[in-house]
């Protein structure tokens, strides 16, 4: 196992050679090369701050590629970070029309990949590097002496080898993708559901690319958020070509209207249109809607059954060929186990964010912009940003993450005035009500 220090965005040396750097020249480490991680890199590059970015996938935006067929509900103007845009324009990048709405694939190919190839970023981006742990130098979680004066150590797995990289600050932008919630309403993963994983999708499947799995089959979609709605709309398009496709939508909400969102009142037209389109499908009875259903288990072999309760009575939905479980995701804090964190016990978000995003208290799809002060952790110099900062709450927007890292990187560069400013105004959903019983 080797320990490396970083200087001027390059691996400097093995400490056994006595080629060591002063603590002040250590980089900021970024974990995750999605939109938020790359935006953080862009801001640090603009401010001439050394950084190093680690991505576990073989390309930037690797998680997005798995849902590349899905169209975002926010247009380009909300999907491009300001510092990233400045750097790209210096390289004669062709900016997309701000009013158009990209797919996930277009987000990668038109924006993230060109950004990662810029000379200011590329040398500091390390793909296929999986961070497995973060700790303080000379400390475990229990030790307090001189803790905040010590640098961070990141343990990184690459090609079977473990490396240790030293950093002065860390931004965790790993998101929540790949860590979905189960079908079971109480959040517990049961062996019976895990055994059926080949017959269950936990993302928005590309139904047109694998029609044999969905066409003229009986499919159930569990969930009430934007992912579930997208899955239902894709299945409805498939049903137009294969009319024997049977679609059931299963929600915990007491009324399906609660899932439609702001519709025409939403300031993001495409987001509102999702609700309006699914509203129309429900009215036309193109899908079977089951409300007030709490899933207790999923069972079966050739045909799947969903066991649960409806109006306090046991109820079984039977005969499904495949399930799409879009019940949200949860953060994984495994790599953060030796750090001192303030995490809300309900939302599993950054603690100071919880009052703004807890769906038990708010139905808002929009959260006020916030920055370094709100995201600050007890572990000085460590920040959770992007979707992971929201924990299990479903209301995160890409533009929110861009504002987070703009503020944090300003603070790390010593520009506290910029860090304390709010430079973002988000579009309203049209459904913001306090104590409404939740939005999810």
Phi, psi and omega per residue, in radians:
X1 nan 2.308 -3.082
X2 -2.046 2.531 3.046
X3 -1.854 2.247 -3.136
X4 -2.074 2.511 2.940
X5 -1.871 2.734 -3.054
X6 -2.039 2.305 3.101
X7 -2.401 2.271 3.130
X8 0.930 0.710 3.015
X9 1.191 0.293 3.104
X10 -2.259 2.663 3.022
X11 -1.173 2.137 -3.038
X12 -1.459 -0.979 -2.990
X13 -3.020 2.959 2.914
X14 -1.470 2.304 -3.067
X15 -1.063 -0.310 3.111
X16 -1.128 -0.293 3.118
X17 -1.536 -0.011 -3.108
X18 1.138 0.310 3.065
X19 -1.647 1.457 -3.064
X20 -2.034 2.761 -3.052
X21 -1.973 2.670 3.032
X22 -1.157 2.650 -3.076
X23 -0.992 -0.607 -3.053
X24 -1.151 -0.345 -3.110
X25 -1.719 0.129 3.054
X26 -1.170 2.647 -3.105
X27 -1.466 2.931 2.862
X28 -1.490 2.231 3.109
X29 -1.647 2.332 3.089
X30 -2.035 2.321 3.128
X31 -1.962 2.007 3.134
X32 1.909 2.084 -3.123
X33 -1.839 0.825 2.948
X34 -1.569 -2.912 -3.106
X35 -1.002 -0.702 -3.062
X36 -1.320 -0.747 3.101
X37 -1.084 -0.742 3.118
X38 -1.203 -0.589 3.065
X39 -1.117 -0.717 3.087
X40 -1.052 -0.743 3.107
X41 -1.064 -0.735 -3.140
X42 -1.096 -0.764 -3.139
X43 -1.134 -0.711 3.113
X44 -1.161 -0.668 3.119
X45 -1.108 -0.755 3.124
X46 -1.073 -0.631 -3.121
X47 -1.548 0.131 3.075
X48 1.061 0.608 3.108
X49 -1.748 2.255 3.124
X50 -1.145 2.444 -3.138
X51 -2.588 2.865 3.029
X52 -2.510 2.371 -3.048
X53 -2.098 2.286 -3.138
X54 -2.020 2.282 3.140
X55 -2.253 2.247 -3.111
X56 -1.313 -0.402 -3.131
X57 -1.474 3.027 -3.104
X58 -1.511 -0.058 3.067
X59 -2.568 2.791 3.042
X60 -1.185 2.577 -3.113
X61 1.152 0.461 -3.062
X62 -1.032 -0.663 3.113
X63 -1.182 -0.634 3.129
X64 -1.109 -0.603 -3.124
X65 -1.002 -0.543 -3.126
X66 -1.206 -0.342 3.026
X67 -2.141 0.590 -3.089
X68 -1.057 -0.399 -3.126
X69 -1.349 -0.204 -3.054
X70 -1.484 2.378 3.074
X71 -1.510 2.267 3.090
X72 -1.175 2.846 3.041
X73 -1.731 -0.062 3.093
X74 -1.852 2.364 3.132
X75 -1.265 2.981 -3.064
X76 -0.944 -0.591 -3.058
X77 -1.053 -0.418 3.115
X78 -1.716 -0.078 -3.005
X79 -1.848 -0.020 -3.095
X80 -2.031 2.153 3.126
X81 -1.243 2.590 -3.038
X82 -1.147 -0.829 3.139
X83 -1.195 -0.651 3.077
X84 -1.066 -0.716 3.127
X85 -1.099 -0.747 3.132
X86 -1.064 -0.775 -3.135
X87 -1.152 -0.714 -3.129
X88 -1.157 -0.688 -3.131
X89 -1.154 -0.523 3.064
X90 -1.185 -0.344 -3.128
X91 -1.789 0.333 3.107
X92 1.071 0.636 3.075
X93 -1.254 2.471 3.117
X94 -1.547 1.814 -3.099
X95 -1.243 2.325 3.109
X96 -1.266 2.791 3.092
X97 -1.063 2.134 -3.054
X98 -1.098 -0.353 -3.122
X99 -1.525 -0.266 -3.129
X100 -1.388 2.718 -3.088
X101 -1.974 2.108 -3.084
X102 -1.498 2.829 2.879
X103 -1.492 2.986 3.059
X104 -1.039 -0.718 3.129
X105 -1.073 -0.744 3.130
X106 -1.182 -0.588 3.091
X107 -1.047 -0.743 3.120
X108 -1.207 -0.947 -2.968
X109 -1.236 -0.590 -3.073
X110 -1.575 -0.446 -3.005
X111 -2.179 -1.010 -3.005
X112 -1.198 -0.777 -3.141
X113 -1.119 -0.856 3.079
X114 -1.021 -0.642 3.112
X115 -1.109 -0.785 -3.110
X116 -1.180 -0.374 -3.121
X117 -1.507 -0.131 -3.134
X118 -1.102 2.531 -3.099
X119 -1.100 -0.441 3.128
X120 -1.313 -0.323 -3.068
X121 -1.997 -0.723 -2.935
X122 -0.928 -0.775 -3.102
X123 -1.089 -0.341 -3.055
X124 -1.777 0.013 -3.134
X125 -1.727 2.204 -3.101
X126 -2.114 1.870 3.132
X127 -1.474 2.844 -3.121
X128 0.979 0.556 3.080
X129 -2.047 1.886 -3.087
X130 -1.718 2.059 3.070
X131 -1.344 2.181 -3.097
X132 -1.915 -0.254 3.110
X133 -2.907 2.675 3.058
X134 -2.330 2.394 3.092
X135 -2.597 3.069 3.030
X136 -1.609 2.486 3.089
X137 -1.065 2.306 3.112
X138 1.151 0.274 -3.092
X139 -2.423 2.610 2.792
X140 -1.880 -2.996 -3.049
X141 -1.096 -0.510 -3.041
X142 -1.403 -0.375 -2.997
X143 -1.511 2.347 -3.071
X144 -1.977 -0.377 -3.037
X145 -1.092 2.138 3.125
X146 0.952 0.435 -3.023
X147 -1.042 -0.869 -3.058
X148 -1.233 -0.238 3.102
X149 -1.516 -0.208 -3.108
X150 -1.533 2.615 3.091
X151 -1.334 2.996 3.060
X152 -1.622 2.594 2.997
X153 -2.045 2.189 3.095
X154 -1.875 2.186 3.074
X155 -1.622 2.134 -2.972
X156 -2.225 2.302 3.109
X157 -1.764 2.188 3.134
X158 -2.545 2.047 -3.111
X159 0.945 0.741 3.088
X160 1.390 -0.087 -3.126
X161 -1.813 2.486 3.092
X162 -1.730 2.203 3.070
X163 -2.034 2.702 3.059
X164 -2.095 2.190 -3.136
X165 -2.052 2.398 -3.099
X166 -1.737 2.436 -3.097
X167 -2.534 2.680 3.117
X168 -1.526 -0.380 3.104
X169 -2.676 2.784 -3.106
X170 -2.389 2.317 3.003
X171 -1.977 2.020 3.124
X172 -1.603 1.812 3.135
X173 -2.019 0.694 -3.047
X174 -1.391 -0.214 3.088
X175 1.243 -2.858 3.135
X176 -2.184 0.020 -3.101
X177 -1.089 2.468 -3.140
X178 1.528 0.032 3.128
X179 -2.288 1.132 -3.000
X180 -1.330 2.793 2.966
X181 -1.359 2.657 3.107
X182 -1.372 3.064 3.054
X183 -1.200 -0.586 -3.061
X184 -1.079 2.255 -2.980
X185 -1.114 -0.429 -3.132
X186 -1.573 0.122 3.020
X187 1.478 0.067 -3.095
X188 -1.605 2.314 3.050
X189 -1.452 2.043 3.129
X190 -1.727 2.573 3.093
X191 -0.976 -0.588 -3.119
X192 -1.109 -0.655 3.101
X193 -1.298 -0.742 -3.135
X194 -1.076 -0.570 3.139
X195 -1.214 -0.306 -3.101
X196 -1.797 0.318 -3.010
X197 -1.014 -0.503 3.134
X198 -1.227 -0.276 -3.127
X199 -1.894 0.180 -3.091
X200 -2.277 2.329 3.012
X201 -1.793 2.352 3.086
X202 -1.940 0.345 3.094
X203 -2.401 -2.966 3.069
X204 -1.578 1.792 -3.035
X205 -1.271 2.626 3.046
X206 -1.495 1.508 -2.984
X207 -1.185 -0.501 -3.139
X208 -1.305 -0.414 3.128
X209 -1.403 -0.374 3.131
X210 -2.327 1.079 -3.036
X211 -1.069 -0.478 -3.099
X212 -1.114 -0.400 3.136
X213 -1.417 -0.348 -2.984
X214 -2.223 -0.568 -3.035
X215 -1.138 2.288 3.126
X216 1.003 0.477 3.083
X217 -1.965 2.883 3.081
X218 -1.678 1.994 -3.005
X219 -2.100 2.393 3.027
X220 -1.995 2.381 3.038
X221 -1.965 2.151 -3.140
X222 -1.889 2.168 -3.137
X223 2.348 2.857 -3.060
X224 -2.327 0.102 -3.124
X225 -1.571 -2.925 -3.090
X226 -1.135 -0.578 3.115
X227 -1.133 -0.792 3.118
X228 -1.077 -0.735 3.140
X229 -1.108 -0.747 3.084
X230 -1.055 -0.747 3.116
X231 -1.063 -0.748 3.136
X232 -1.133 -0.732 -3.142
X233 -1.145 -0.673 3.084
X234 -1.124 -0.709 3.102
X235 -1.157 -0.631 3.129
X236 -1.130 -0.657 3.066
X237 -1.146 -0.671 3.090
X238 -1.121 -0.647 3.141
X239 -1.104 -0.508 3.090
X240 -1.074 -0.594 3.130
X241 -1.576 -0.534 -3.112
X242 -2.206 1.475 -2.945
X243 -1.127 -0.260 3.118
X244 -1.481 0.044 3.047
X245 -1.161 2.200 -3.060
X246 -1.912 2.123 -3.012
X247 -2.072 2.212 3.070
X248 -2.112 2.321 3.122
X249 -1.940 2.112 -3.066
X250 -1.962 2.137 -3.094
X251 -2.240 2.612 2.981
X252 -1.405 -0.377 -3.106
X253 -1.073 2.574 -3.126
X254 -1.267 -0.529 3.136
X255 -2.290 2.362 -3.110
X256 -1.123 -0.478 -3.133
X257 -1.034 -0.419 -3.139
X258 -1.198 -0.274 -3.132
X259 -1.639 -0.099 -3.043
X260 -1.376 -0.328 3.126
X261 1.291 -2.738 -3.050
X262 -1.372 -0.249 -3.093
X263 0.834 -2.112 -3.043
X264 -1.187 -0.245 3.122
X265 -1.524 -0.132 -3.129
X266 -1.303 2.305 -3.122
X267 -1.311 -0.272 2.937
X268 -1.675 1.795 -2.992
X269 -1.001 -0.711 -3.100
X270 -1.192 -0.597 3.087
X271 -1.170 -0.776 3.090
X272 -1.105 -0.618 -3.123
X273 -1.142 -0.535 3.090
X274 -1.021 -0.822 3.128
X275 -1.115 -0.708 -3.122
X276 -1.150 -0.693 -3.128
X277 -1.183 -0.729 3.135
X278 -1.255 -0.534 3.051
X279 -1.042 -0.804 -3.128
X280 -1.128 -0.717 3.126
X281 -1.084 -0.688 3.108
X282 -1.153 -0.730 3.124
X283 -1.118 -0.617 -3.126
X284 -1.433 -0.045 3.131
X285 1.053 0.571 3.033
X286 -1.346 -0.299 3.046
X287 -2.273 2.617 3.069
X288 -1.551 2.210 -3.091
X289 -1.894 2.211 3.089
X290 -2.070 1.973 -3.097
X291 -1.863 2.940 3.099
X292 0.946 0.678 -3.083
X293 -1.959 2.146 3.113
X294 -1.864 1.974 -3.087
X295 -1.323 2.226 3.114
X296 -1.764 -0.583 3.113
X297 -2.896 2.851 3.055
X298 -2.159 2.270 -3.061
X299 -2.470 2.933 3.062
X300 2.284 3.099 3.080
X301 -2.290 -1.519 3.116
X302 -1.198 -0.654 3.074
X303 -2.167 2.475 -3.053
X304 -1.740 2.518 3.075
X305 -2.095 2.483 3.085
X306 -1.965 1.997 -3.101
X307 -1.755 2.341 -3.133
X308 -2.909 -2.876 3.097
X309 -2.164 2.529 3.092
X310 -2.405 2.115 -3.064
X311 0.924 0.777 3.067
X312 1.152 0.262 3.095
X313 -2.062 2.459 3.109
X314 -1.100 2.408 -3.102
X315 -2.516 2.460 -3.138
X316 -2.162 2.211 3.037
X317 -1.818 2.188 -2.923
X318 -2.176 2.894 2.919
X319 1.462 0.367 -3.092
X320 -1.496 2.450 3.046
X321 -1.467 -0.526 -3.081
X322 -2.736 2.615 3.099
X323 -2.067 2.535 2.970
X324 -2.059 1.957 -3.084
X325 -1.806 1.793 3.133
X326 -1.993 1.152 -3.076
X327 -1.796 0.312 3.103
X328 1.645 -3.111 -3.125
X329 -2.292 2.960 3.125
X330 -2.341 2.650 -3.141
X331 -1.310 2.670 3.059
X332 -1.973 2.002 -3.104
X333 -1.762 0.351 -3.104
X334 -0.999 -0.799 -3.075
X335 -1.243 -0.248 -3.090
X336 -1.724 0.199 -2.978
X337 -1.089 -0.435 -3.133
X338 -1.743 0.248 3.113
X339 -1.928 2.680 3.114
X340 -1.609 1.973 -3.017
X341 -2.124 2.654 2.977
X342 -1.875 1.707 -3.090
X343 -2.053 2.282 -3.135
X344 -1.186 2.321 -3.076
X345 -1.237 -0.326 -3.127
X346 -1.582 -1.007 -3.062
X347 -1.492 -0.292 -3.020
X348 1.063 0.464 3.097
X349 -1.702 3.052 2.914
X350 -0.935 2.282 -2.940
X351 -0.990 -0.748 -3.081
X352 -1.206 -0.319 3.109
X353 -1.429 -0.417 -2.970
X354 -0.950 -0.766 -3.138
X355 -1.072 -0.372 -3.127
X356 -1.524 -0.416 -2.957
X357 -2.149 -0.075 -3.103
X358 -1.091 2.027 -3.097
X359 -1.188 -0.219 3.027
X360 -1.259 -0.322 -3.093
X361 -1.966 -0.409 -3.035
X362 -2.366 2.561 2.954
X363 -1.868 0.189 -3.073
X364 -1.192 2.320 2.980
X365 -1.532 -0.093 -3.121
X366 -2.149 2.337 3.116
X367 -2.018 2.443 3.126
X368 -0.969 2.495 3.111
X369 -1.044 2.547 -3.088
X370 -2.602 2.823 -3.049
X371 -2.436 -2.525 -2.962
X372 -0.994 -0.747 -3.056
X373 -1.088 -0.673 3.136
X374 -1.295 -0.610 -3.054
X375 -1.544 -0.085 -3.123
X376 -1.042 2.367 -3.133
X377 -1.877 2.815 3.015
X378 -0.992 -0.503 3.079
X379 -1.443 1.688 -3.053
X380 -0.970 2.266 3.121
X381 1.588 -0.043 3.112
X382 -1.917 2.338 -3.120
X383 -2.370 2.426 2.969
X384 -1.777 2.150 -3.046
X385 -2.243 2.932 3.101
X386 1.285 -2.709 -3.059
X387 -1.032 -0.589 -3.135
X388 -1.112 -0.522 3.126
X389 -1.135 -0.400 3.129
X390 -1.554 -0.078 3.128
X391 1.046 -2.174 -3.134
X392 -1.556 -0.127 -3.126
X393 -1.196 2.465 -2.979
X394 -1.693 0.179 -2.907
X395 -1.746 0.227 -3.087
X396 -1.183 2.405 3.044
X397 -2.086 2.548 -3.114
X398 -0.986 -0.737 -3.124
X399 -1.081 -0.547 3.075
X400 -1.089 -0.751 3.119
X401 -1.126 -0.654 3.101
X402 -1.077 -0.726 3.104
X403 -1.169 -0.653 3.090
X404 -0.975 -0.928 -3.044
X405 -1.306 -0.465 3.035
X406 -1.052 -0.822 -3.111
X407 -1.170 -0.782 -3.096
X408 -1.137 -0.789 -3.125
X409 -1.157 -0.583 3.042
X410 -1.083 -0.760 3.126
X411 -1.100 -0.772 -3.129
X412 -1.148 -0.449 3.105
X413 -1.528 0.024 3.115
X414 1.549 0.138 -3.122
X415 -1.741 1.360 -3.057
X416 -1.212 -0.526 3.117
X417 -1.074 -0.789 3.099
X418 -1.182 -0.666 -3.138
X419 -1.077 -0.588 -3.079
X420 -1.483 -0.211 3.114
X421 -1.370 2.671 2.992
X422 -1.861 2.075 -3.059
X423 -2.071 0.621 -3.091
X424 -2.586 2.366 2.990
X425 -2.168 2.120 -3.046
X426 -1.710 2.591 3.087
X427 -1.217 2.420 -3.132
X428 -1.375 2.675 3.139
X429 -1.496 -0.374 -3.081
X430 1.468 0.157 -3.124
X431 -2.343 0.555 -3.052
X432 -1.508 1.971 3.075
X433 -2.466 2.332 3.108
X434 -1.361 2.700 3.115
X435 0.778 0.844 -3.084
X436 -1.688 0.015 -3.081
X437 1.606 0.088 3.010
X438 1.830 2.801 -3.098
X439 -1.948 -0.049 -2.927
X440 -1.937 nan nan
